[in-house]
Amino acid sequence: MKKFSAAIDVMPLKEILDPQGKVVTGSMKNLGLPEISNVRIGRHITLEIDAESEEAAIEKVELACKKLLANLIMERYQYHIQEL
């Protein structure tokens, strides 16, 4: 059994309104940073996986993302896996 780590980023789909991002974008102007625009806010998740191979670890991360970590109707995800 090998141990892997995964770094997962979950972001709202571009077609979906991001109220948090909109508020932060407006705040950038108030802070004197008008050149910063279109802020999108998501989640960064890290986890460790025990698996026989990298392919098995990828399967487990895919399942976790699809069933729990991301709402596929409103969000997209991407990840990077590495062996520890």
Backbone bond lengths (Angstrom), bond angles and torsions (degrees), N, CA, C in turn:
res aa  C-N    CA-C-N  psi(-1)  N-CA   C-N-CA  omega(-1)  CA-C   N-CA-C  phi
1 M - - - 1.458 - - 1.530 108.20 -
2 K 1.306 116.17 134.12 1.470 122.42 178.39 1.523 108.75 -110.79
3 K 1.328 115.37 161.36 1.459 120.76 177.85 1.527 108.30 -114.64
4 F 1.329 115.46 133.47 1.460 122.72 178.95 1.515 109.20 -124.55
5 S 1.320 115.66 155.58 1.457 120.20 171.19 1.520 107.58 -116.96
6 A 1.318 115.19 148.47 1.457 121.20 177.93 1.522 108.81 -128.37
7 A 1.322 115.71 136.73 1.462 122.83 172.66 1.525 105.53 -113.84
8 I 1.328 116.00 117.93 1.458 122.12 -173.65 1.523 109.17 -117.35
9 D 1.324 116.38 131.44 1.461 122.10 174.12 1.522 108.15 -112.21
10 V 1.325 115.56 126.16 1.461 122.17 177.73 1.526 106.86 -115.78
11 M 1.337 115.93 123.69 1.465 121.55 -177.11 1.524 110.19 -129.70
12 P 1.348 116.45 150.13 1.462 117.76 174.65 1.530 110.11 -65.85
13 L 1.318 116.11 146.81 1.459 120.09 175.25 1.523 109.63 -60.70
14 K 1.312 117.35 148.72 1.461 121.52 -178.60 1.518 112.11 -59.48
15 E 1.336 117.15 -29.63 1.460 121.25 -178.68 1.530 112.51 -76.26
16 I 1.317 117.73 -13.71 1.463 123.02 -175.39 1.519 109.79 -95.05
17 L 1.330 116.85 134.56 1.457 122.20 175.82 1.527 109.35 -62.05
18 D 1.325 117.14 136.42 1.461 123.33 178.38 1.527 107.90 -115.53
19 P 1.350 118.56 89.36 1.466 120.72 -175.93 1.529 113.46 -59.17
20 Q 1.335 117.38 -39.07 1.472 119.68 178.61 1.522 110.14 -63.75
21 G 1.309 116.20 -44.96 1.452 120.37 179.13 1.514 112.13 -61.97
22 K 1.332 116.56 -37.86 1.466 121.00 179.46 1.533 110.52 -64.70
23 V 1.334 116.89 -43.23 1.472 120.99 178.42 1.522 110.28 -62.93
24 V 1.330 117.36 -44.29 1.471 120.70 -179.79 1.528 110.17 -65.56
25 T 1.327 117.24 -39.76 1.467 119.89 176.99 1.531 110.43 -58.60
26 G 1.337 116.82 -45.54 1.470 120.80 177.64 1.512 111.79 -62.49
27 S 1.313 117.22 -38.17 1.469 121.08 179.76 1.523 111.73 -67.47
28 M 1.312 117.75 -30.43 1.470 120.51 178.08 1.528 110.19 -60.23
29 K 1.323 116.90 -40.92 1.473 120.72 177.98 1.521 110.04 -62.98
30 N 1.348 116.45 -41.67 1.466 120.79 179.54 1.525 112.17 -66.14
31 L 1.325 117.13 -25.66 1.467 121.68 179.27 1.523 112.50 -88.05
32 G 1.330 116.28 4.03 1.459 119.54 -178.84 1.511 113.07 81.93
33 L 1.334 116.87 23.79 1.463 121.87 179.78 1.532 110.47 -121.09
34 P 1.332 117.98 58.40 1.469 119.85 -176.11 1.525 113.47 -67.54
35 E 1.327 117.52 -16.05 1.460 120.24 179.38 1.526 112.90 -75.63
36 I 1.336 117.54 -8.80 1.467 121.30 175.65 1.524 107.76 -94.97
37 S 1.343 116.15 123.64 1.463 119.96 -176.81 1.529 110.19 -142.70
38 N 1.320 114.64 170.79 1.468 122.98 175.82 1.529 113.20 51.62
39 V 1.329 116.59 46.66 1.469 121.54 177.71 1.526 108.61 -69.09
40 R 1.329 116.88 134.19 1.463 123.37 174.63 1.530 107.09 -122.83
41 I 1.296 116.85 133.55 1.461 121.34 -176.80 1.523 109.48 -114.50
42 G 1.321 115.82 131.54 1.458 122.16 179.27 1.519 110.49 -136.34
43 R 1.332 115.26 -152.82 1.467 120.94 -178.95 1.524 109.23 -129.40
44 H 1.320 114.60 146.13 1.467 121.27 173.39 1.520 106.22 -116.89
45 I 1.320 116.51 124.99 1.467 122.55 -175.72 1.527 108.23 -123.25
46 T 1.327 116.50 133.64 1.458 120.49 173.21 1.529 108.22 -119.01
47 L 1.324 115.60 145.49 1.461 119.96 177.67 1.513 109.69 -155.47
48 E 1.321 116.16 164.55 1.456 122.60 177.23 1.520 109.08 -116.05
49 I 1.324 115.48 144.32 1.457 122.31 -176.70 1.521 109.55 -128.57
50 D 1.312 117.28 133.66 1.462 122.29 168.67 1.521 106.47 -95.21
51 A 1.325 116.90 122.07 1.462 120.45 -178.69 1.515 109.93 -152.46
52 E 1.327 116.33 158.74 1.461 122.52 179.61 1.529 112.34 -71.08
53 S 1.347 116.66 -28.92 1.464 120.77 -176.12 1.524 109.23 -153.74
54 E 1.324 115.56 169.37 1.464 119.88 177.01 1.526 110.09 -63.50
55 E 1.320 117.50 -38.20 1.462 120.92 178.96 1.530 110.87 -60.94
56 A 1.331 116.97 -41.30 1.465 121.08 178.41 1.525 110.43 -66.54
57 A 1.334 117.02 -38.48 1.465 120.99 177.80 1.526 110.11 -63.85
58 I 1.330 117.00 -42.02 1.461 121.39 178.40 1.530 110.35 -60.78
59 E 1.319 116.84 -43.53 1.469 120.43 178.14 1.521 111.30 -58.63
60 K 1.331 116.79 -42.25 1.462 120.85 -179.25 1.528 111.06 -67.05
61 V 1.332 117.41 -41.30 1.467 120.86 178.78 1.526 110.36 -65.71
62 E 1.335 116.99 -43.22 1.470 120.63 177.51 1.528 110.63 -57.24
63 L 1.319 116.32 -46.47 1.456 120.90 -179.61 1.528 111.04 -62.50
64 A 1.336 117.12 -44.41 1.461 121.00 179.17 1.525 111.06 -61.84
65 C 1.318 116.83 -42.59 1.471 120.89 179.90 1.521 110.90 -64.63
66 K 1.318 116.47 -47.13 1.464 120.80 -175.52 1.524 112.99 -70.42
67 K 1.336 117.02 -33.32 1.464 119.84 -174.40 1.526 114.14 -96.93
68 L 1.355 117.64 -20.74 1.462 118.18 -173.31 1.529 114.63 -139.30
69 L 1.314 117.71 -46.44 1.457 120.24 -167.68 1.523 114.79 -80.70
70 A 1.321 118.32 -25.76 1.464 121.21 -178.22 1.527 110.12 -129.56
71 N 1.317 115.46 141.63 1.457 122.05 172.19 1.525 106.26 -92.80
72 L 1.313 117.56 100.17 1.466 121.93 -171.07 1.523 113.68 -65.10
73 I 1.308 118.09 -14.91 1.458 120.84 176.03 1.529 109.93 -72.90
74 M 1.337 116.57 -33.53 1.461 120.83 -174.12 1.529 114.48 -118.97
75 E 1.320 117.50 -11.35 1.461 120.19 -172.38 1.526 111.84 -132.37
76 R 1.313 114.57 157.95 1.453 121.86 171.59 1.523 106.71 -121.61
77 Y 1.323 116.06 160.83 1.465 119.40 178.47 1.515 109.77 -139.00
78 Q 1.319 113.99 156.53 1.460 121.49 170.51 1.516 106.58 -146.73
79 Y 1.320 116.15 156.95 1.463 118.96 -176.13 1.513 110.55 -150.07
80 H 1.324 112.79 164.06 1.470 121.76 174.87 1.525 106.16 -131.92
81 I 1.313 116.47 131.47 1.468 122.19 179.02 1.506 109.80 -116.27
82 Q 1.326 115.82 139.40 1.464 119.71 173.83 1.520 109.13 -141.73
83 E 1.323 114.72 150.77 1.458 120.51 178.04 1.525 109.04 -78.29
84 L 1.305 115.47 138.39 1.473 120.68 177.92 1.512 110.98 -87.88
